[in-house]
Amino acid sequence: MLISLTFMLLMWVCIDSPYRLGGVQVDVSSKTLTSRQIGLGTFPFSNVFSPVSQSDALEIAKTFIDGGGRYIETAPIYPRTVDLGAILRQFPRDSFFVGTKCVLHVDSNGETVSSGTPESLRSQCISEISRLGLDYLDLLQTHVTPTDVSPNVAASALAELKSEGLVRYIGVSNTTASDLRSYLQGAKIDFVQNRYSVIYRAPTDAVTEICRENNIRLNPYQVIERGQLINRNPNAGQWRDGDLRNNKAEYIGDAFDRVHRWAIDELARIADNSGMTLEELCIRWVFSSPQSTLPVVGATKVWQVENNMAFSTEPLSVDILDAMNSAYSYFAKEIRQHFGVSLEEFRGLA
């Protein structure tokens, strides 16, 4: 333990700046975290959907990086069925960016715990650097708003880690407008990550407006709703034993079926008329938000990554956006009229 602590102290001393480690300039390639690009989410590597082996995950990561992808996202609480650190060590450090999370973390007993105190965030940051076999993190963001300290205290602690060069960017996830304002009292926030899709517009106007005012970028997740928005199979919704979606209200029963039918009827029509696949339509819809920079899309198969990397990151045209927004508004109104609840409530998300 003493040796490890000494090593980390020496590492902190040798960091000259957030971009210079051990006296060596960090080359992060021609793309940066602030350039528009599709990110690779590694939650599916935890066998929560289809099984993914270590060799499968390596091939997916290789396809992503070879195809020009850079941003790879993880979290300490993801089930560790794949050794992501071993995969990352197969590639030059300047060929990828890593984003991970804090507050929710795994303690020495293997239990998931939550803490946003400065001492805990520092420990979590160092633990993630070690787990991933890196010298620094490109992005460290809160997984949830901490409950043991105010958001501004956690933000200030993240900013301190950034100033020491242990992380390059800091962010917050699953935040509300009021929590985001509190975070900003403690530090400049670089990224906000909320669930965001054409059928779940979680970043509220208030959150998005705060992001615009403070030059905060979005790296949204679940942009294709774990396949619900892109599967044209009319019989979709039958998940294998062990699939995470079996235990999520929005992916079972009527809540799934109605959204799925809406997607293959309304969204598919717009996609076909626009010469796009459903995947590209949904991803580019997210890119159409001015603040969206790094929408994160997971994959369990190489072909999924190949498809995603071929998509344009340009915003959709006004006509296509209008058609999608009209289809969404009509669907939300229909759910309200038939069930007397909002679309979010109908899906079990509110």
C-alpha positions in Angstrom: 0.0 0.0 0.0 2.8 2.4 0.9 4.5 1.7 -2.4 1.3 2.4 -4.3 0.7 5.6 -2.5 4.3 6.7 -3.1 4.0 5.9 -6.8 0.8 8.0 -7.1 2.4 10.9 -5.3 5.4 10.8 -7.7 3.0 10.6 -10.7 1.2 13.8 -9.5 4.5 15.6 -9.1 5.7 14.7 -12.6 2.5 16.1 -14.3 3.3 19.5 -15.7 -0.2 20.3 -17.1 -3.4 18.5 -18.2 -1.7 17.8 -21.5 1.9 17.0 -20.4 2.5 13.9 -18.4 6.0 13.0 -17.1 7.4 15.8 -19.1 6.1 14.3 -22.4 3.6 16.1 -24.5 0.3 14.2 -24.9 -0.6 13.7 -28.5 -4.3 13.1 -28.8 -4.5 12.9 -32.6 -6.4 15.1 -35.0 -9.7 14.6 -33.2 -10.5 15.9 -29.7 -13.3 15.5 -27.3 -14.8 18.7 -28.6 -15.1 17.5 -32.2 -18.4 15.9 -33.2 -18.0 12.1 -33.3 -19.8 8.9 -32.3 -18.6 7.4 -29.1 -18.4 3.7 -28.2 -20.2 2.7 -25.0 -18.8 -0.4 -23.3 -21.8 -1.2 -21.1 -22.8 -4.0 -23.6 -19.4 -5.6 -22.9 -20.9 -6.6 -19.5 -23.1 -9.3 -21.2 -26.2 -7.4 -20.3 -27.7 -7.9 -23.8 -25.9 -10.4 -26.0 -22.9 -12.3 -24.7 -19.6 -10.5 -25.5 -16.3 -12.3 -25.0 -12.9 -10.7 -24.4 -11.9 -11.4 -28.0 -15.3 -10.0 -29.2 -14.8 -6.8 -27.3 -11.2 -6.4 -28.6 -12.4 -6.8 -32.2 -15.2 -4.3 -31.6 -12.7 -1.8 -30.1 -10.3 -2.4 -32.9 -13.0 -1.8 -35.6 -14.0 1.4 -33.8 -10.5 2.8 -33.6 -9.4 1.7 -37.0 -12.6 3.3 -38.4 -11.7 6.7 -36.9 -13.5 6.4 -33.6 -11.8 7.9 -30.6 -14.2 8.3 -27.6 -14.6 5.1 -25.5 -16.8 5.2 -22.4 -16.9 3.0 -19.3 -17.9 3.2 -15.7 -16.5 1.5 -12.5 -19.9 -0.1 -11.7 -20.3 -1.9 -15.0 -20.1 -5.7 -14.5 -16.5 -6.6 -15.3 -16.9 -9.6 -17.6 -14.4 -8.0 -20.0 -11.0 -6.5 -19.0 -11.2 -3.1 -20.8 -7.8 -2.1 -19.5 -6.2 -5.1 -21.3 -8.0 -4.1 -24.5 -6.9 -0.5 -24.3 -3.3 -1.5 -23.9 -3.4 -3.0 -27.4 -3.6 0.5 -28.9 -1.4 3.6 -28.7 -2.6 6.0 -26.0 -3.0 8.8 -28.6 -5.4 6.7 -30.6 -8.3 6.9 -28.2 -10.0 9.0 -25.5 -11.4 7.4 -22.3 -14.4 8.7 -20.4 -15.4 7.1 -17.1 -17.5 8.0 -14.1 -17.4 8.5 -10.4 -19.7 8.9 -7.3 -21.1 5.4 -7.9 -18.2 3.1 -7.5 -17.2 -0.4 -6.3 -15.5 -0.7 -2.9 -12.9 -3.2 -1.7 -15.7 -5.7 -0.9 -17.1 -5.6 -4.4 -20.1 -3.6 -3.2 -21.5 -0.6 -5.2 -21.4 2.5 -3.0 -22.0 6.2 -3.6 -19.9 9.1 -2.5 -19.0 12.5 -3.9 -16.6 13.8 -1.2 -13.3 15.2 -2.4 -11.4 12.4 -0.7 -13.6 9.7 -2.3 -13.5 11.3 -5.8 -9.7 11.4 -5.7 -9.6 7.8 -4.7 -12.1 6.8 -7.3 -10.1 8.7 -10.0 -6.9 7.0 -9.1 -8.6 3.6 -9.0 -10.0 4.1 -12.5 -6.7 5.1 -13.8 -5.2 2.0 -12.4 -8.1 -0.3 -13.6 -7.7 1.0 -17.1 -3.9 0.9 -17.1 -3.6 4.6 -18.0 -1.7 7.6 -16.8 -4.7 10.0 -16.9 -8.4 10.0 -17.8 -9.7 12.1 -20.7 -13.1 12.6 -19.1 -14.3 12.0 -15.6 -18.0 12.6 -14.9 -20.3 12.0 -12.0 -22.6 9.0 -12.6 -25.3 10.5 -10.4 -25.6 13.6 -8.3 -24.0 12.9 -4.9 -26.1 12.8 -1.8 -23.4 13.1 0.8 -22.1 16.5 -0.4 -23.6 19.3 -2.4 -23.0 19.2 -6.2 -20.7 22.3 -6.1 -18.4 20.5 -3.6 -18.1 17.5 -6.0 -17.5 19.8 -9.0 -14.8 21.6 -7.1 -13.1 18.3 -6.3 -13.2 17.3 -10.0 -11.7 20.6 -11.0 -8.8 20.0 -8.6 -8.2 16.6 -10.3 -8.3 18.4 -13.6 -5.8 21.0 -12.5 -3.4 18.3 -11.5 -3.6 16.6 -14.9 -5.2 13.4 -13.7 -8.2 14.2 -16.0 -8.5 16.5 -19.0 -12.2 17.2 -18.9 -14.9 16.9 -16.2 -18.6 16.3 -16.5 -21.8 15.4 -14.8 -24.4 12.8 -15.7 -28.2 12.3 -15.1 -28.5 15.8 -13.9 -31.4 18.2 -13.4 -31.3 22.0 -14.1 -31.1 22.8 -10.4 -28.3 20.3 -9.8 -26.4 21.6 -12.8 -26.6 25.1 -11.5 -25.2 23.9 -8.2 -22.3 22.0 -10.0 -21.4 25.3 -11.8 -21.1 27.1 -8.5 -18.1 24.8 -7.8 -16.4 24.6 -11.2 -16.6 25.0 -15.0 -18.3 21.8 -16.3 -17.2 20.5 -19.7 -19.8 17.9 -20.4 -23.3 16.9 -19.4 -24.4 13.3 -20.1 -28.1 12.6 -19.8 -30.3 10.0 -21.5 -31.5 11.5 -24.7 -33.3 10.2 -27.8 -36.0 11.1 -30.2 -38.5 9.3 -27.9 -36.9 10.3 -24.5 -35.9 14.0 -24.4 -34.4 13.9 -21.0 -32.2 17.0 -21.3 -34.9 19.5 -20.6 -35.0 22.9 -22.2 -33.7 24.3 -19.0 -30.7 21.9 -18.9 -29.9 22.5 -22.6 -30.2 26.2 -22.1 -27.8 26.2 -19.2 -25.4 24.1 -21.4 -25.6 26.7 -24.2 -25.1 29.6 -21.8 -22.0 27.9 -20.3 -20.5 26.3 -23.4 -21.1 22.8 -22.0 -21.2 20.0 -24.5 -23.5 16.9 -24.4 -22.4 13.3 -24.6 -25.8 11.7 -24.4 -26.5 8.0 -23.9 -29.2 5.5 -25.0 -29.7 7.5 -28.2 -31.2 4.4 -30.0 -33.0 3.2 -26.8 -31.1 -0.1 -26.6 -32.2 -1.0 -30.0 -35.9 -0.2 -29.5 -35.9 2.6 -32.1 -34.0 0.7 -34.8 -35.3 -2.8 -34.9 -37.6 -3.3 -37.8 -38.6 -6.8 -36.8 -42.3 -6.7 -36.0 -41.8 -9.4 -33.4 -39.0 -7.7 -31.5 -39.2 -7.6 -27.7 -38.5 -11.2 -26.9 -35.3 -11.0 -24.9 -33.0 -13.9 -23.9 -32.7 -15.0 -20.3 -30.3 -12.7 -18.6 -31.0 -9.7 -20.9 -31.2 -6.5 -18.9 -34.3 -5.4 -20.8 -36.4 -8.1 -19.2 -36.4 -6.1 -16.0 -37.0 -2.6 -17.5 -40.6 -1.4 -17.8 -40.0 0.4 -21.1 -38.8 -2.8 -22.9 -41.6 -5.1 -22.0 -45.3 -5.4 -22.7 -47.4 -2.6 -24.1 -44.9 0.1 -23.2 -42.4 -1.5 -25.5 -44.8 -2.6 -28.2 -46.4 0.8 -28.8 -43.1 2.6 -29.1 -41.7 -0.1 -31.3 -44.7 0.0 -33.6 -44.4 3.8 -33.8 -40.7 3.5 -34.7 -41.2 1.0 -37.5 -44.3 2.8 -38.8 -43.4 6.5 -38.4 -39.7 6.8 -38.0 -39.0 4.1 -40.6 -41.1 6.0 -43.1 -39.1 9.2 -42.5 -35.8 7.3 -42.7 -36.8 5.6 -45.9 -37.9 8.9 -47.5 -34.6 10.5 -46.5 -32.4 7.6 -47.8 -31.2 6.7 -44.3 -31.3 3.8 -42.0 -33.2 4.1 -38.7 -29.8 4.0 -36.9 -28.5 7.0 -38.8 -31.8 8.9 -38.5 -31.8 8.5 -34.7 -28.2 9.3 -34.2 -28.2 12.3 -36.5 -31.3 13.6 -34.7 -29.2 13.7 -31.5 -26.4 15.5 -33.4 -29.0 18.1 -34.4 -28.9 19.5 -30.9 -26.3 22.3 -31.1 -24.6 21.1 -27.9 -24.3 17.4 -28.8 -20.8 16.4 -29.5 -20.3 12.8 -28.4 -23.4 10.7 -28.5 -22.5 7.3 -27.0 -23.7 4.1 -28.8 -22.9 0.6 -27.5 -22.3 -2.5 -29.6 -22.1 -6.2 -29.2 -21.2 -7.0 -32.8 -18.5 -5.7 -35.2 -21.0 -4.9 -38.0 -22.9 -2.6 -35.6 -19.7 -0.5 -35.2 -19.0 -0.5 -38.9 -22.5 0.8 -39.6 -22.3 3.5 -36.9 -18.8 4.7 -38.1 -20.2 5.2 -41.6 -22.9 7.6 -40.5 -22.6 11.3 -41.0 -22.4 13.5 -37.9 -24.1 16.4 -39.7 -27.4 17.7 -38.2 -30.6 16.7 -40.0 -32.3 19.1 -42.4 -35.1 21.3 -41.0 -37.7 19.4 -43.0 -36.6 16.0 -41.5 -36.5 17.4 -38.0 -39.9 18.9 -38.4 -41.3 15.5 -39.6 -39.7 13.7 -36.6 -40.9 16.3 -34.1 -44.4 16.1 -35.6 -44.5 12.4 -35.3 -43.3 12.5 -31.7 -45.8 15.2 -30.7 -48.7 13.2 -32.3 -47.6 10.0 -30.5 -47.2 11.7 -27.1 -50.7 13.3 -27.6 -52.2 9.9 -28.5 -50.7 8.3 -25.4 -52.1 11.1 -23.3 -55.6 10.7 -24.8 -55.7 6.9 -24.5 -54.0 6.4 -21.1 -54.3 9.8 -19.4 -50.6 9.9 -18.7 -47.5 11.4 -20.3 -45.4 9.3 -22.6 -42.7 9.1 -20.0 -45.2 7.9 -17.4 -46.6 5.3 -19.8 -43.1 4.0 -20.4 -42.4 3.8 -16.6 -39.7 6.5 -16.8 -41.4 9.2 -14.7 
